[in-house]
Amino acid sequence: MIKNKFLISFLILTIFLIEKSFSVENKILFKVDNEIITSIDILNEAKYLEATNKNFQKVKSEDVYKISLNSLIREKIKKIELQNNMKELIIDEDYLSQLIISMYKRLNFENKKNFLDYLKTFNISLQTIEDKVTIEALWNELIYLKFFKKINI
């Protein structure tokens, strides 16, 4: 009787551990200047793109990798160029908050809590969103400052 209980417990535990344990091999795939891109980075970028762009869910699975990789390469290039032109990659908290609000409203969420719950389903942190939004906002500012004198309206 005790052997049966032990055996059943062992089988249940084994099945639980096997079901929950999986891994993704993390390899360095590309290097952009001193910034590296790993297989996990590409997987996370795909999740980010899917979470923040409803149309991305319609993309063919074979194109997801290419799009995610290109997105990461562009982000790394922007980050490198920003670091070459700015002391710190920081934007005003109020402006960042406005950008986050704009993002979740564009995705049809009523409030930040619902948006954060949605991000959890993709295993995306608010810090990730803030980092990406900050880089994009600073990039837009840098481009504007470099070229605003050449703009004729």
C-alpha positions as CSV (number, residue, x, y, z in Angstrom):
1,M,0.0,0.0,0.0
2,I,2.8,2.4,0.9
3,K,4.7,1.4,-2.2
4,N,1.7,2.2,-4.4
5,K,1.3,5.6,-2.8
6,F,5.0,6.3,-3.2
7,L,4.9,5.1,-6.8
8,I,1.8,7.3,-7.6
9,S,3.4,10.3,-5.9
10,F,6.6,9.8,-7.8
11,L,4.8,9.5,-11.2
12,I,2.7,12.6,-10.6
13,L,5.8,14.6,-9.5
14,T,7.7,13.3,-12.6
15,I,4.9,14.2,-15.0
16,F,4.5,17.6,-13.4
17,L,8.3,18.3,-13.7
18,I,8.5,17.1,-17.3
19,E,5.5,19.1,-18.3
20,K,6.8,22.3,-16.8
21,S,10.4,22.0,-17.8
22,F,11.5,23.1,-21.2
23,S,14.3,25.2,-22.4
24,V,15.3,27.4,-25.3
25,E,18.9,27.3,-26.2
26,N,20.3,30.8,-25.9
27,K,22.9,31.6,-28.5
28,I,24.6,34.8,-29.6
29,L,23.4,35.2,-33.1
30,F,24.4,38.7,-34.2
31,K,26.6,41.5,-32.9
32,V,25.8,45.2,-33.8
33,D,28.9,47.2,-32.7
34,N,29.1,46.1,-29.1
35,E,25.5,45.2,-28.7
36,I,24.6,41.5,-29.0
37,I,21.4,39.8,-30.2
38,T,20.6,36.4,-28.8
39,S,18.0,33.8,-29.7
40,I,16.1,34.7,-26.5
41,D,16.2,38.4,-27.5
42,I,14.5,37.5,-30.8
43,L,11.9,35.4,-29.1
44,N,11.2,38.3,-26.6
45,E,11.0,40.8,-29.5
46,A,8.5,38.6,-31.2
47,K,6.3,38.5,-28.1
48,Y,6.7,42.3,-27.7
49,L,5.6,42.9,-31.4
50,E,2.7,40.5,-31.0
51,A,1.6,42.2,-27.8
52,T,1.9,45.8,-29.1
53,N,0.7,45.3,-32.7
54,K,-2.5,43.4,-33.3
55,N,-1.6,43.0,-37.0
56,F,1.6,41.1,-36.1
57,Q,-0.6,38.2,-35.0
58,K,-1.5,37.8,-38.7
59,V,2.1,37.5,-39.9
60,K,3.2,34.1,-41.2
61,S,5.2,32.2,-38.7
62,E,8.2,32.0,-41.1
63,D,8.3,35.8,-41.3
64,V,8.1,36.4,-37.5
65,Y,11.8,35.6,-37.1
66,K,12.9,38.0,-39.8
67,I,10.7,40.8,-38.7
68,S,11.7,40.4,-35.0
69,L,15.4,40.3,-36.0
70,N,15.2,43.4,-38.1
71,S,13.3,45.2,-35.4
72,L,16.0,44.3,-32.9
73,I,18.8,45.4,-35.2
74,R,17.1,48.8,-35.8
75,E,16.7,49.2,-32.0
76,K,20.3,48.3,-31.4
77,I,21.5,50.8,-34.0
78,K,19.3,53.5,-32.5
79,K,20.6,52.8,-29.0
80,I,24.2,52.9,-30.2
81,E,23.7,56.2,-32.0
82,L,21.8,57.7,-29.0
83,Q,24.7,56.7,-26.7
84,N,27.1,58.4,-29.0
85,N,25.1,61.6,-29.0
86,M,23.6,61.8,-25.4
87,K,25.0,61.4,-21.9
88,E,22.0,59.4,-20.6
89,L,19.1,57.6,-22.2
90,I,16.5,59.1,-20.0
91,I,13.3,61.0,-20.7
92,D,11.0,63.0,-18.4
93,E,8.8,60.7,-16.3
94,D,5.6,62.6,-17.2
95,Y,6.4,62.4,-20.9
96,L,7.1,58.6,-20.5
97,S,3.8,58.2,-18.7
98,Q,2.0,60.0,-21.5
99,L,3.6,57.7,-24.1
100,I,2.6,54.6,-22.1
101,I,-0.9,55.9,-21.8
102,S,-1.0,56.6,-25.5
103,M,0.2,53.0,-26.2
104,Y,-2.4,51.3,-24.1
105,K,-5.2,53.4,-25.4
106,R,-4.1,52.6,-29.0
107,L,-4.4,49.0,-28.0
108,N,-7.9,49.7,-26.6
109,F,-7.2,49.3,-22.9
110,E,-9.1,51.5,-20.5
111,N,-6.3,51.7,-17.9
112,K,-2.8,50.9,-17.1
113,K,-3.7,47.9,-14.8
114,N,-5.5,46.1,-17.7
115,F,-2.6,46.8,-20.0
116,L,-0.1,45.4,-17.4
117,D,-2.3,42.3,-17.0
118,Y,-2.3,41.9,-20.8
119,L,1.5,42.3,-20.9
120,K,1.8,39.5,-18.3
121,T,0.2,37.1,-20.7
122,F,3.1,37.7,-23.0
123,N,5.6,37.7,-20.2
124,I,6.6,41.3,-20.9
125,S,7.5,43.7,-18.1
126,L,6.6,47.3,-17.9
127,Q,10.3,48.1,-17.7
128,T,10.7,46.5,-21.2
129,I,8.0,48.7,-22.6
130,E,9.5,51.8,-20.9
131,D,12.9,51.0,-22.3
132,K,11.6,50.6,-25.9
133,V,9.4,53.7,-25.7
134,T,12.3,55.7,-24.3
135,I,14.7,54.7,-27.1
136,E,12.1,55.5,-29.7
137,A,11.2,58.9,-28.1
138,L,14.9,59.8,-27.8
139,W,15.6,58.7,-31.4
140,N,12.7,60.9,-32.7
141,E,14.2,63.8,-30.7
142,L,17.7,63.2,-32.1
143,I,16.4,63.0,-35.7
144,Y,14.4,66.2,-35.2
145,L,17.4,68.1,-33.7
146,K,19.7,67.0,-36.5
147,F,17.4,67.8,-39.4
148,F,14.8,70.5,-38.2
149,K,16.8,73.3,-40.0
150,K,16.5,71.4,-43.3
151,I,12.7,71.1,-43.0
152,N,10.7,73.5,-45.2
153,I,6.9,73.7,-44.8
